[in-house]
Amino acid sequence: MTYEWLILGAVLIVALLPMIKWVRRLLWAFTIAFVGMMLIHMQHNPGEATLALGAMGGGLMFARPIRRMVLGGML
C-alpha cells in the first residue's frame, strides 16, 4: 500500500465519520498535502497522479452528502 492510498483512505474516513469534528477540520490539511504530493508525483507518473487527484476530488464532492446521510440516519 502506498502513501497516496493511505491519505485517500484518511479522506474517506473523514467523510464517513462526521461526529469527530477535529478530524473533519483536518480534512483540508490532508487535501492540501495530498494535492501537493500528487503535483510532485505527476513529474514521474502523470497517469497515476491524475487518477489519484480525480479520486480525491470525487471524495470531496461526496463528503457532504455522505455526512448528511449518516447524520440523518442517526437523528
Secondary structure, 3 states (H helix, E strand, C coil): CCHHHHHHHHHHHHHHCCCCHHHHHCHHHHHHHHHHHHHHHCCCCHHHHHHHHHHHHHHHHCHHHHHHHHHHHHC
